[in-house]
């Protein structure tokens, strides 16, 4: 029994082992090679592997997977390689353009660095090493002449073409060789050429191309691009950076120029050149000798003299000659004057055995001019005609609203200005105590270094001087211009050159001494203008009330009197008001001057304010009339409304008696 049971157990073990082995072997091992695994489709129509098959595939050995993959992909191997290569090429191209995305770009913006643009800026320089040979072949002159196209004006995307460079070189060669061709035969040799890099300029150009809409060009302003994306965080599109490179180069062309002079032209000057003549002349400039002969002709001729002539009605009225010689009796021109017409002439003189001919071609400052023989000289008439522009002259400089009255302890105040529409501009004003102490109105922005010691407050007992600075716009300020300050003419001293016509920088004779007691209200005085005539009213008196220290107001209008000419005021009008003053008109008839009568009591002397007669012979003005407020003295012993006082007395007495009766009655009742 034990053996039979033991045998059954062994067979059961073998059977279980076989089942275990069968469960380990995958089902695909028993399938045919062309049997495809079960598949399904998702909602998008794409084939997907079923879960059961997926689990079985994961348990399959590596060798089976490799064999199955090789069988399934054999037919498309070449096609996959091609596609892989294409994909790799596209990825490489993309990676070449795509760069790490900067932090300032929104999520929806793609960043590309799209290479660079290269522009060439080319300048052409031509240099000729000139050798001049005489008829025997001997080198008699050597020099080097250079010409340039000027700026880097040949701008191309690529290197300039040979045609462009050749044309530029030929043009410059023509300029160099033309003067020498008149002397003989010219040949060139030993040419050499090549580009020379001068410098580079580069900048990054930024452009944003949105998914929809027009591109946004930021040029080279990266900060503008950052601001744009900061304001448009939801932007989508492509942000492109292009490196814009500009290469500046010099195309240098050098050669030897051989000039073989002809024997018959050795002593005859066939062409002459005059250069560097100054025609940029302004009114006030003095004539100067500026004409020159080129170095290659200095052995043949020279400037005999230059000449300027002033013309009026097509006739010369004045002249200037550079040789200071005697060329007639015309007055000498010392400076070019505004609005006048001037004509320029030149006389050339041959030397060293050379001579001019009637066929000699002449240029002045590169312009062809006419010439005529004058003995051994060559005369160049009417080379240039210039009419000087007309410039307005300022004869009066006016400055108004200047604060000229200060008290002890006051700080400087600057209020001066020029009239509206003036031909000059107000620049600054100042007060000075001495050459080292002062204050300028434009400090500290300008003028802070003029005075070492600054005036911060005015001090009583010291005398301060006023100065002013104005500049003309286009006109010239006359050297004898009058200066009017607050309506009164003042004298002055110019600072700097007396010949300066555009600026007017002056120290005036207007002085100011601060009054003591800066906190005391300013005293007011009257200023009166009268006609100074008895028994006749030429004009009504003009009276002004002005604070002490202020500028004296001017007479309103112009005094006129039939048969007379107004000659001024007696006494002379003061610049600053220091007391009451009356100014009387003076008149002139024929050769006599009529002055105010001697019996006129006031001649403009300063007086203290008082009541009564003002001294002008006409209406008297009291001090109370000159003040804006009337002072009223309190009155005593006022008798108005006496009845009212009596009524109040009786009422008060009755009230007192009633109170006494009531008090006594209360005591009695007790």
C-alpha positions as CSV (number, residue, x, y, z in Angstrom):
1,X,0.0,0.0,0.0
2,X,2.8,2.4,0.8
3,X,4.5,1.7,-2.5
4,X,1.3,2.1,-4.5
5,X,0.7,5.4,-2.7
6,X,4.2,6.5,-3.2
7,X,4.0,5.8,-6.9
8,X,0.8,7.8,-7.3
9,X,2.6,10.7,-5.6
10,X,5.5,10.5,-8.1
11,X,3.2,10.6,-11.2
12,X,1.3,13.5,-9.7
13,X,4.6,15.4,-9.3
14,X,5.6,14.6,-13.0
15,X,2.2,15.8,-14.2
16,X,2.4,19.1,-12.2
17,X,5.9,19.7,-13.5
18,X,4.7,19.2,-17.1
19,X,1.9,21.7,-16.6
20,X,4.3,24.2,-15.1
21,X,6.6,23.9,-18.2
22,X,3.6,24.4,-20.5
23,X,2.6,27.5,-18.7
24,X,6.1,28.9,-19.0
25,X,6.3,28.5,-22.8
26,X,4.6,31.5,-24.6
27,X,1.8,30.9,-27.0
28,X,3.6,32.8,-29.8
29,X,6.1,30.0,-29.9
30,X,3.5,27.7,-31.3
31,X,2.0,30.2,-33.8
32,X,2.9,30.3,-37.5
33,X,5.5,32.9,-38.7
34,X,2.8,34.9,-40.6
35,X,0.3,34.9,-37.7
36,X,-0.2,38.5,-36.6
37,X,-1.0,39.3,-33.0
38,X,-4.5,40.4,-32.1
39,X,-4.9,44.2,-32.4
40,X,-7.7,46.8,-31.8
41,X,-8.2,50.4,-32.7
42,X,-8.7,53.4,-30.4
43,X,-11.2,56.2,-30.9
44,X,-8.8,57.9,-33.2
45,X,-8.5,54.9,-35.5
46,X,-5.0,54.0,-34.4
47,X,-4.1,50.4,-33.8
48,X,-3.3,49.5,-30.2
49,X,-2.2,46.3,-28.6
50,X,-4.7,44.5,-26.4
51,X,-3.8,44.2,-22.7
52,X,-3.7,40.4,-22.8
53,X,-1.3,40.4,-25.8
54,X,0.8,43.1,-24.1
55,X,1.2,41.1,-21.0
56,X,2.2,38.0,-23.0
57,X,4.7,40.0,-25.1
58,X,6.4,41.3,-22.0
59,X,7.0,37.7,-20.9
60,X,8.5,36.7,-24.3
61,X,12.3,36.1,-24.3
62,X,14.6,38.5,-25.9
63,X,15.6,36.2,-28.7
64,X,12.0,35.7,-29.9
65,X,11.4,39.5,-29.8
66,X,14.5,40.1,-31.9
67,X,13.5,37.5,-34.5
68,X,10.0,38.8,-34.8
69,X,11.2,42.4,-35.1
70,X,13.6,41.5,-37.9
71,X,10.9,39.6,-39.8
72,X,8.4,42.4,-39.5
73,X,10.9,45.2,-40.6
74,X,12.9,43.6,-43.3
75,X,10.9,44.9,-46.2
76,X,10.9,48.5,-45.0
77,X,14.5,48.7,-43.8
78,X,15.8,50.9,-46.6
79,X,12.8,53.2,-46.4
80,X,13.3,53.6,-42.7
81,X,17.0,54.5,-43.1
82,X,16.1,57.1,-45.7
83,X,13.5,58.6,-43.4
84,X,15.9,58.5,-40.5
85,X,18.5,60.3,-42.5
86,X,15.9,62.9,-43.5
87,X,14.8,63.3,-40.0
88,X,18.3,63.7,-38.8
89,X,19.0,66.4,-41.4
90,X,15.9,68.3,-40.4
91,X,16.9,68.0,-36.7
92,X,20.4,69.3,-37.4
93,X,19.0,72.3,-39.4
94,X,16.6,73.1,-36.7
95,X,19.2,72.8,-34.0
96,X,21.5,75.1,-36.0
97,X,18.9,77.8,-35.9
98,X,17.2,77.2,-32.5
99,X,19.0,78.6,-29.6
100,X,18.4,78.5,-25.8
101,X,15.2,80.5,-25.3
102,X,15.8,83.8,-23.3
103,X,13.8,84.2,-20.1
104,X,12.0,87.3,-21.3
105,X,10.1,85.5,-24.1
106,X,6.6,84.2,-23.3
107,X,5.9,80.5,-23.3
108,X,4.2,80.6,-26.7
109,X,7.1,82.4,-28.5
110,X,9.8,80.4,-30.4
111,X,13.3,81.9,-30.5
112,X,15.5,81.7,-33.6
113,X,19.0,83.1,-34.3
114,X,18.7,83.5,-38.0
115,X,22.3,83.9,-39.0
116,X,23.6,87.4,-40.1
117,X,23.6,90.0,-42.8
118,X,27.0,91.2,-44.2
119,X,27.3,94.6,-45.9
120,X,30.5,96.0,-47.4
121,X,31.3,99.7,-47.2
122,X,34.1,100.4,-49.6
123,X,36.3,103.5,-50.2
124,X,38.6,103.6,-53.1
125,X,42.1,105.3,-52.7
126,X,44.4,105.8,-55.6
127,X,48.1,106.8,-55.2
128,X,50.4,107.7,-58.0
129,X,54.1,107.8,-57.6
130,X,54.9,110.5,-60.3
131,X,58.2,110.8,-62.1
132,X,58.6,113.6,-64.6
133,X,61.3,113.2,-67.3
134,X,62.5,115.9,-69.6
135,X,63.2,115.4,-73.3
136,X,66.5,113.7,-72.6
137,X,64.8,111.1,-70.3
138,X,66.3,112.6,-67.1
139,X,64.0,112.6,-64.1
140,X,63.5,116.2,-63.2
141,X,60.6,115.9,-60.7
142,X,59.2,113.3,-58.4
143,X,56.1,113.5,-56.3
144,X,53.3,111.4,-54.9
145,X,49.7,112.3,-55.7
146,X,46.7,110.7,-53.9
147,X,43.0,110.9,-54.7
148,X,40.2,109.3,-52.8
149,X,36.5,108.6,-53.5
150,X,35.9,110.3,-50.1
151,X,33.5,108.5,-47.8
152,X,32.8,104.7,-47.7
153,X,30.2,105.3,-50.4
154,X,30.2,102.0,-52.2
155,X,27.7,99.9,-50.2
156,X,27.1,96.3,-51.4
157,X,25.7,93.1,-49.9
158,X,28.7,91.2,-51.1
159,X,32.2,92.3,-52.0
160,X,32.0,95.1,-54.7
161,X,32.2,93.9,-58.2
162,X,35.3,94.3,-60.3
163,X,33.4,96.7,-62.7
164,X,32.5,99.0,-59.8
165,X,36.1,99.1,-58.5
166,X,37.6,99.6,-61.9
167,X,35.3,102.5,-62.7
168,X,36.2,104.2,-59.4
169,X,39.9,103.7,-60.0
170,X,39.8,105.1,-63.5
171,X,37.9,108.2,-62.4
172,X,40.5,108.9,-59.8
173,X,43.4,108.2,-62.2
174,X,41.9,110.8,-64.6
175,X,41.9,113.4,-61.9
176,X,45.6,112.6,-61.1
177,X,46.8,112.4,-64.7
178,X,45.0,115.3,-66.4
179,X,47.4,118.0,-65.3
180,X,50.3,115.9,-66.4
181,X,48.9,115.0,-69.8
182,X,49.3,118.7,-70.8
183,X,53.0,118.4,-70.2
184,X,53.6,115.3,-72.2
185,X,53.0,111.6,-72.5
186,X,51.9,109.7,-69.5
187,X,52.3,105.9,-68.9
188,X,51.6,103.8,-65.8
189,X,53.3,100.7,-64.5
190,X,53.8,98.6,-61.4
191,X,50.1,98.6,-60.4
192,X,49.1,96.9,-57.2
193,X,45.7,96.8,-55.6
194,X,43.9,95.1,-52.7
195,X,41.4,95.6,-49.9
196,X,42.4,96.9,-46.5
197,X,40.0,96.4,-43.7
198,X,39.4,99.6,-41.8
199,X,36.9,98.6,-39.2
200,X,33.7,96.6,-38.4
201,X,30.4,97.7,-37.1
202,X,27.7,95.2,-36.0
203,X,24.4,95.1,-34.2
204,X,21.7,92.6,-33.4
205,X,18.4,93.1,-35.2
206,X,15.2,91.8,-33.5
207,X,11.9,90.9,-35.2
208,X,8.8,89.3,-33.8
209,X,6.5,87.5,-36.2
210,X,3.2,86.8,-34.4
211,X,1.0,83.8,-35.3
212,X,-1.4,86.3,-36.8
213,X,-0.9,89.9,-37.7
214,X,2.0,91.9,-39.0
215,X,5.7,91.5,-37.9
216,X,7.0,93.8,-35.2
217,X,10.4,95.3,-36.0
218,X,12.5,96.3,-32.9
219,X,15.6,97.2,-35.0
220,X,18.5,96.9,-32.5
221,X,16.6,97.9,-29.4
222,X,16.5,94.8,-27.3
223,X,15.0,96.7,-24.4
224,X,12.0,97.6,-26.6
225,X,11.5,93.9,-27.4
226,X,11.6,93.0,-23.7
227,X,9.1,95.7,-22.9
228,X,6.8,94.5,-25.7
229,X,6.8,90.9,-24.4
230,X,6.4,92.2,-20.9
231,X,3.2,93.9,-22.1
232,X,2.1,90.9,-24.2
233,X,2.7,87.8,-22.0
234,X,0.2,85.8,-24.1
235,X,2.0,86.4,-27.4
236,X,2.6,83.5,-29.7
237,X,4.9,83.4,-32.8
238,X,8.6,83.5,-33.6
239,X,11.2,85.9,-32.2
240,X,14.1,86.2,-34.7
241,X,17.6,87.6,-34.1
242,X,19.8,88.6,-37.0
243,X,23.4,89.8,-36.6
244,X,23.8,92.9,-38.9
245,X,27.5,93.2,-39.8
246,X,29.0,96.2,-41.7
247,X,32.5,95.8,-42.9
248,X,34.4,99.0,-43.8
249,X,37.3,98.5,-46.2
250,X,39.6,100.6,-48.3
251,X,40.4,99.4,-51.8
252,X,43.9,100.7,-52.2
253,X,45.3,101.1,-55.7
254,X,48.9,102.2,-56.2
255,X,50.9,102.6,-59.3
256,X,53.9,104.5,-60.9
257,X,53.0,107.3,-63.3
258,X,55.7,108.2,-65.8
259,X,55.4,111.7,-67.4
260,X,57.6,112.2,-70.5
261,X,57.7,115.9,-71.3
262,X,57.5,117.0,-74.9
263,X,60.5,119.1,-76.0
264,X,58.3,121.8,-77.6
265,X,56.3,122.3,-74.4
266,X,59.3,122.6,-72.1
267,X,59.1,126.4,-71.7
268,X,55.4,127.0,-72.4
269,X,52.9,126.8,-69.6
270,X,49.8,125.2,-71.1
271,X,47.8,125.0,-67.9
272,X,47.8,126.8,-64.6
273,X,46.1,126.1,-61.3
274,X,45.3,128.4,-58.4
275,X,43.9,126.8,-55.3
276,X,42.8,127.5,-51.7
277,X,41.3,130.9,-52.4
278,X,39.0,131.9,-49.5
279,X,35.5,132.9,-50.8
280,X,33.8,132.2,-47.4
281,X,33.7,135.8,-46.4
282,X,31.4,137.6,-43.9
283,X,30.7,141.3,-43.2
284,X,33.4,142.7,-41.0
285,X,36.2,140.3,-42.3
286,X,39.4,141.9,-43.5
287,X,40.8,140.9,-47.0
288,X,43.5,138.3,-46.8
289,X,45.9,136.7,-49.3
290,X,45.1,132.9,-49.5
291,X,45.7,131.8,-53.1
292,X,48.4,129.1,-53.7
293,X,50.1,127.4,-56.6
294,X,50.3,123.6,-56.5
295,X,53.6,122.1,-55.6
296,X,54.1,120.6,-59.1
297,X,53.9,124.1,-60.7
298,X,55.8,126.2,-58.2
299,X,58.9,126.2,-60.4
300,X,57.0,127.6,-63.4
301,X,54.8,130.5,-62.0
302,X,53.7,132.2,-58.8
303,X,51.0,134.5,-57.5
304,X,51.9,138.1,-58.4
305,X,49.0,139.5,-56.3
306,X,45.4,139.0,-55.4
307,X,42.9,141.8,-55.6
308,X,39.4,142.7,-54.3
309,X,37.5,145.6,-55.7
310,X,34.3,147.2,-54.3
311,X,31.8,148.1,-57.0
312,X,28.9,150.6,-57.0
313,X,26.8,151.1,-60.1
314,X,29.3,148.9,-62.0
315,X,32.2,151.2,-61.1
316,X,35.1,150.4,-58.8
317,X,35.1,152.7,-55.7
318,X,37.7,150.9,-53.5
319,X,40.3,148.2,-53.8
320,X,42.7,145.9,-51.9
321,X,45.9,144.4,-53.3
322,X,47.8,141.6,-51.5
323,X,51.2,143.0,-52.6
324,X,50.5,146.4,-51.0
325,X,51.7,148.0,-54.2
326,X,50.4,151.1,-56.0
327,X,47.7,150.1,-58.4
328,X,45.8,153.4,-58.7
329,X,44.2,156.0,-56.5
330,X,41.2,154.0,-55.2
331,X,40.7,154.0,-51.4
332,X,41.9,150.8,-49.7
333,X,39.3,148.2,-48.5
334,X,40.0,147.5,-44.8
335,X,37.0,145.2,-44.3
336,X,34.0,143.8,-46.2
337,X,30.9,145.8,-45.5
338,X,27.3,144.6,-45.2
339,X,25.3,144.9,-48.4
340,X,28.2,145.8,-50.7
341,X,29.4,144.1,-53.9
342,X,33.0,142.9,-54.3
343,X,34.9,141.3,-57.2
344,X,38.0,139.1,-57.0
345,X,41.0,139.2,-59.4
346,X,44.4,137.4,-59.7
347,X,47.6,138.1,-61.5
348,X,50.1,135.2,-62.2
349,X,53.8,135.7,-62.9
350,X,56.0,133.3,-64.9
351,X,59.5,132.3,-63.7
352,X,62.5,130.2,-64.5
353,X,62.3,130.7,-68.2
354,X,58.7,129.5,-68.5
355,X,56.0,131.6,-70.3
356,X,52.3,131.8,-70.5
357,X,50.4,131.7,-73.8
358,X,47.0,132.8,-75.0
359,X,46.0,129.2,-74.9
360,X,46.9,128.6,-71.3
361,X,44.0,126.9,-69.5
362,X,43.5,128.1,-65.9
363,X,41.4,126.9,-63.0
364,X,40.7,128.6,-59.6
365,X,39.5,126.3,-56.8
366,X,38.8,123.7,-59.5
367,X,36.6,126.0,-61.6
368,X,37.7,127.0,-65.1
369,X,38.2,130.8,-65.5
370,X,39.0,133.2,-68.3
371,X,42.5,134.7,-68.6
372,X,44.4,137.2,-70.8
373,X,48.1,137.9,-71.3
374,X,49.4,141.1,-69.8
375,X,53.0,141.2,-71.0
376,X,54.8,138.4,-69.2
377,X,51.9,138.1,-66.7
378,X,48.6,136.2,-67.0
379,X,45.6,138.2,-65.7
380,X,42.6,136.4,-64.3
381,X,39.7,139.0,-64.3
382,X,36.4,138.8,-62.4
383,X,37.1,135.4,-61.0
384,X,34.4,135.7,-58.3
385,X,31.7,138.3,-57.5
386,X,30.3,138.4,-53.9
387,X,27.6,140.6,-52.4
388,X,27.8,140.8,-48.7
389,X,24.6,140.0,-46.9
390,X,22.8,142.9,-45.2
391,X,23.0,142.6,-41.4
392,X,20.8,144.7,-39.1
393,X,22.7,146.8,-36.6
394,X,21.3,147.1,-33.0
395,X,21.8,150.7,-31.8
396,X,19.8,150.4,-28.6
397,X,19.8,147.6,-26.0
398,X,16.9,147.8,-23.6
399,X,16.5,146.0,-20.3
400,X,13.4,146.4,-18.2
401,X,12.0,145.4,-14.8
402,X,15.4,145.4,-13.2
403,X,15.1,145.3,-9.4
404,X,17.4,148.1,-8.3
405,X,16.2,148.7,-4.7
406,X,17.3,146.6,-1.7
407,X,17.5,147.0,2.0
408,X,20.0,145.9,4.5
409,X,19.9,142.1,4.8
410,X,17.9,141.5,1.6
411,X,18.9,138.6,-0.6
412,X,19.7,139.4,-4.3
413,X,16.7,139.2,-6.6
414,X,17.0,139.2,-10.4
415,X,14.0,140.2,-12.5
416,X,15.5,141.9,-15.6
417,X,14.3,141.0,-19.1
418,X,14.4,142.4,-22.6
419,X,11.3,143.5,-24.6
420,X,9.3,140.9,-26.5
421,X,10.4,140.6,-30.1
422,X,13.8,142.1,-29.5
423,X,16.7,141.2,-31.8
424,X,18.8,140.1,-28.8
425,X,18.4,137.6,-26.0
426,X,18.8,138.2,-22.2
427,X,21.5,136.0,-20.8
428,X,22.2,137.1,-17.3
429,X,22.6,140.0,-14.8
430,X,24.6,140.5,-11.7
431,X,25.5,142.6,-8.8
432,X,29.2,143.1,-7.7
433,X,30.9,144.7,-4.8
434,X,34.4,144.4,-6.2
435,X,36.3,142.2,-8.7
436,X,36.2,139.2,-6.3
437,X,32.8,139.6,-4.7
438,X,29.5,139.4,-6.6
439,X,26.6,137.2,-7.6
440,X,25.4,136.2,-11.1
441,X,21.7,135.5,-11.8
442,X,22.5,132.2,-13.6
443,X,24.5,130.6,-10.8
444,X,25.1,127.8,-10.2
445,X,24.3,126.5,-13.7
446,X,26.5,129.1,-15.3
447,X,28.9,131.8,-14.0
448,X,29.6,130.2,-10.7
449,X,33.4,130.6,-11.2
450,X,33.3,134.4,-12.0
451,X,33.3,135.6,-8.4
452,X,35.2,134.0,-5.6
453,X,33.1,135.5,-2.9
454,X,29.4,135.3,-3.2
455,X,26.9,138.0,-2.2
456,X,24.2,136.2,-0.2
457,X,22.7,139.3,1.4
458,X,23.1,143.1,0.8
459,X,24.7,145.2,3.5
460,X,23.9,148.8,4.3
461,X,26.6,151.3,3.7
462,X,28.1,149.4,0.8
463,X,27.9,150.3,-2.9
464,X,27.0,147.6,-5.4
465,X,27.4,147.8,-9.2
466,X,24.9,146.3,-11.7
467,X,26.0,144.4,-14.8
468,X,24.1,142.7,-17.7
469,X,24.8,140.4,-20.6
470,X,22.8,140.0,-23.8
471,X,23.6,138.4,-27.2
472,X,22.3,139.2,-30.6
473,X,20.4,136.6,-32.7
474,X,21.5,137.5,-36.3
475,X,22.0,141.3,-36.1
476,X,25.2,143.0,-34.9
477,X,25.2,145.1,-31.8
478,X,26.8,148.5,-32.5
479,X,30.0,149.3,-30.7
480,X,28.3,152.6,-29.6
481,X,24.9,151.1,-28.7
482,X,22.9,152.9,-26.1
483,X,21.9,151.0,-22.9
484,X,18.4,151.7,-21.5
485,X,17.6,150.2,-18.1
486,X,14.1,150.7,-16.7
487,X,13.5,153.4,-19.2
488,X,16.6,155.5,-18.4
489,X,19.9,155.6,-20.4
490,X,22.9,154.5,-18.4
491,X,26.6,154.5,-19.3
492,X,28.6,151.3,-19.3
493,X,32.0,149.7,-19.8
494,X,32.3,146.7,-22.1
495,X,33.9,143.6,-20.8
496,X,36.1,141.8,-23.4
497,X,36.7,143.0,-26.9
498,X,35.2,146.3,-28.1
499,X,34.9,144.8,-31.6
500,X,32.6,142.0,-30.5
501,X,29.3,142.4,-32.4
502,X,27.3,139.4,-31.3
503,X,27.5,139.8,-27.5
504,X,27.0,142.7,-25.2
505,X,28.7,142.0,-21.8
506,X,28.8,145.3,-19.8
507,X,29.4,146.7,-16.3
508,X,27.1,149.7,-15.9
509,X,27.4,152.9,-13.8
510,X,24.1,151.9,-12.2
511,X,24.9,151.5,-8.5
512,X,22.8,150.6,-5.4
513,X,23.4,151.3,-1.7
514,X,21.0,149.2,0.5
515,X,18.9,151.1,3.0
516,X,19.2,150.4,6.6
517,X,16.4,148.6,8.4
518,X,15.3,145.9,6.0
519,X,12.1,145.2,7.9
520,X,10.8,148.8,7.7
521,X,8.1,149.4,5.0
522,X,9.5,151.4,2.1
523,X,8.8,155.2,2.1
524,X,6.8,156.5,-0.9
525,X,7.5,159.6,-2.8
526,X,5.9,161.6,-5.7
527,X,7.5,162.1,-9.0
528,X,5.9,164.9,-11.2
529,X,6.5,165.9,-14.8
530,X,5.4,169.5,-15.6
531,X,5.6,171.7,-18.7
532,X,7.5,174.5,-17.0
533,X,5.4,177.2,-18.7
534,X,3.5,180.0,-17.0
535,X,0.0,181.1,-18.0
536,X,-0.3,178.2,-20.4
537,X,-0.9,174.4,-20.1
538,X,1.3,172.6,-22.7
539,X,0.4,169.3,-21.2
540,X,-1.2,168.1,-18.0
541,X,1.1,167.3,-15.2
542,X,2.0,163.6,-14.8
543,X,2.4,162.5,-11.2
544,X,3.5,159.1,-9.9
545,X,3.8,157.7,-6.4
546,X,6.8,155.4,-6.1
547,X,8.6,153.6,-3.3
548,X,12.0,154.8,-2.4
549,X,14.7,153.0,-4.2
550,X,12.6,152.1,-7.2
551,X,13.4,153.2,-10.7
552,X,12.1,156.6,-11.7
553,X,9.0,156.2,-14.0
554,X,9.4,157.7,-17.4
555,X,7.2,160.5,-18.9
556,X,4.3,158.9,-20.8
557,X,4.6,160.1,-24.3
558,X,6.7,162.9,-26.0
559,X,6.4,166.5,-24.8
560,X,5.4,168.8,-27.7
561,X,4.8,172.6,-27.8
562,X,3.9,174.6,-30.9
563,X,6.8,176.6,-32.1
564,X,9.2,175.0,-29.7
565,X,11.5,171.9,-29.5
566,X,11.6,169.8,-26.4
567,X,15.2,169.6,-25.2
568,X,15.0,167.7,-21.9
569,X,14.1,167.9,-18.2
570,X,15.4,170.1,-15.5
571,X,16.9,168.7,-13.4
572,X,18.0,165.5,-15.2
573,X,15.8,162.6,-14.4
574,X,17.3,160.4,-11.6
575,X,17.6,156.7,-12.2
576,X,16.3,155.8,-8.7
577,X,13.7,157.6,-6.6
578,X,15.2,158.9,-3.3
579,X,12.6,161.6,-2.5
580,X,9.8,163.8,-3.9
581,X,10.9,165.3,-7.3
582,X,9.5,167.6,-9.9
583,X,11.0,167.6,-13.4
584,X,10.2,170.6,-15.6
585,X,10.4,170.5,-19.4
586,X,12.9,172.8,-21.2
587,X,12.1,174.1,-24.7
588,X,14.1,175.6,-27.6
589,X,13.0,178.1,-30.1
590,X,15.4,179.3,-32.8
591,X,18.8,179.6,-31.1
592,X,17.4,180.2,-27.6
593,X,16.5,177.7,-25.0
594,X,13.6,178.4,-22.7
595,X,14.0,177.1,-19.1
596,X,11.5,177.1,-16.3
597,X,11.0,180.5,-14.6
598,X,13.2,181.3,-11.7
599,X,10.1,181.9,-9.6
600,X,9.2,178.3,-9.9
601,X,9.8,177.1,-6.4
602,X,10.7,173.4,-7.1
603,X,13.6,172.4,-9.4
604,X,13.4,168.7,-8.8
605,X,15.2,168.7,-5.5
606,X,14.4,165.8,-3.2
607,X,12.2,166.7,-0.2
608,X,10.7,164.9,2.7
609,X,7.0,164.1,2.5
610,X,4.9,166.9,4.0
611,X,1.5,168.6,3.6
612,X,0.9,171.7,1.7
613,X,2.5,173.0,-1.5
614,X,4.4,170.6,-3.7
615,X,6.4,173.4,-5.2
616,X,5.3,172.9,-8.8
617,X,3.3,176.1,-9.1
618,X,0.1,174.3,-9.7
619,X,-2.3,172.2,-7.7
620,X,-1.0,171.4,-4.2
621,X,-1.1,167.9,-2.9
622,X,-1.3,167.0,0.8
623,X,0.4,164.0,2.4
624,X,-3.1,162.6,3.3
625,X,-4.0,162.7,-0.4
626,X,-0.9,160.8,-1.3
627,X,-1.6,158.0,1.1
628,X,-4.0,155.2,0.4
629,X,-5.5,155.2,4.0
630,X,-7.0,158.2,5.8
631,X,-6.1,158.5,9.5
632,X,-9.1,159.5,11.7
633,X,-8.5,160.9,15.3
634,X,-10.9,159.6,17.9
635,X,-13.3,162.3,19.2
636,X,-14.2,163.2,22.9
637,X,-17.4,164.8,24.4
638,X,-19.7,163.4,21.8
639,X,-23.3,164.8,22.3
640,X,-25.2,162.9,19.7
641,X,-28.5,161.1,20.8
642,X,-28.9,162.8,24.3
643,X,-32.6,161.9,24.5
644,X,-31.7,158.2,24.4
645,X,-29.4,158.6,27.3
646,X,-32.2,160.3,29.4
647,X,-34.7,157.5,28.7
648,X,-32.2,154.9,29.7
649,X,-31.6,156.7,33.0
650,X,-35.3,156.7,33.9
651,X,-35.8,153.1,33.1
652,X,-32.8,152.1,35.2
653,X,-34.0,154.2,38.2
654,X,-37.5,152.6,38.0
655,X,-36.0,149.1,38.0
656,X,-33.9,150.0,41.1
657,X,-36.9,151.3,43.1
658,X,-39.0,148.3,42.3
659,X,-36.3,146.0,43.5
660,X,-36.1,147.8,46.9
661,X,-39.9,147.6,47.5
662,X,-40.0,143.9,46.8
663,X,-37.2,143.3,49.3
664,X,-38.9,145.2,52.1
665,X,-42.3,143.5,51.5
666,X,-40.6,140.1,52.0
667,X,-39.1,141.2,55.3
668,X,-42.5,142.5,56.5
669,X,-44.4,139.3,55.7
670,X,-41.9,137.3,57.8
